[in-house]
Amino acid sequence: MNERIKELAEQVYGSAHHDDFKFAELIVKECCPPRPWVGLTKEEAKEISLANRPYVIDMIAALEARLKEKNT
């Protein structure tokens, strides 16, 4: 994240001076606080597992899709 903030500060200010970088970092922290990760319940994981039993790759894709849905 720090490298991305530095890139954005360079775009906005033309350079990434220490003060500019700190300001951008503070803005990101204020506007975009970290969100806690939301995992699957055992019931959700079991449901996905049973629905995709012989197809491990499909099960992994389904798990990833459900997690992405819960965390966006």
N, C-alpha and C positions, 0 to 999 in steps of 0.2 A: 504494500500500500504506500509506503513512504516514497518509493521511486515514482509511482504514478502521481502523487501529490507534487513532487518536485517537477515533473514534466508539466503538469497543469500550471504551476506557479510560473514556470518559464514562458508558457504560452500567454498568460495573463500579463505578467510584468516584464517580459522580455529577457529576464534572467531569474535565476533562483538564488537570490541572496538569502542569507540565514533568516532575516526578519520576514521576508516574503514567504519563505518555506514554513516558518512557525505560524504565520497568520493563516496560510492555507490549511495547515494541519489542524489548527483550532476550529476553523470553519467546518471542516469535514467531521471532526469529533462532535460538534454541536448539531450539525444538520443530519448526520448519518450515524447515530449511535450503533454500536455493534448489537446485533440481534442474537438471542440465544438459539442454538441449534435445536430443532424439533425433530426428534427421531420417531421411528415407528413403534407402535405398541406391539406386544407379542402377538396379539390377535390379528393385527394388520399384516405382520410379517408371515404369520401362519396362513392367512387367507391368500396372500400372494404366492406363497410357496406351494400350497395345494393346487392353486389354479394353473401353475406352471411346472408341475412336478418333473416331468421327464426332460424339460428344456431349460437347463441351467442358465444359458445366455439370455433367454427370454425372461426368466425370473429376475436376473440381475437388472435388466433393462426396466422391468416393472417396478422394482425396488427403487431404482434411481429416479424414475418418473414420479413415484409417490413422494419421495423425499424432496424432490425439486418443487412439487406442488405445495408441500407443507412449509417450505422455506422461502417462498417468494411472496 
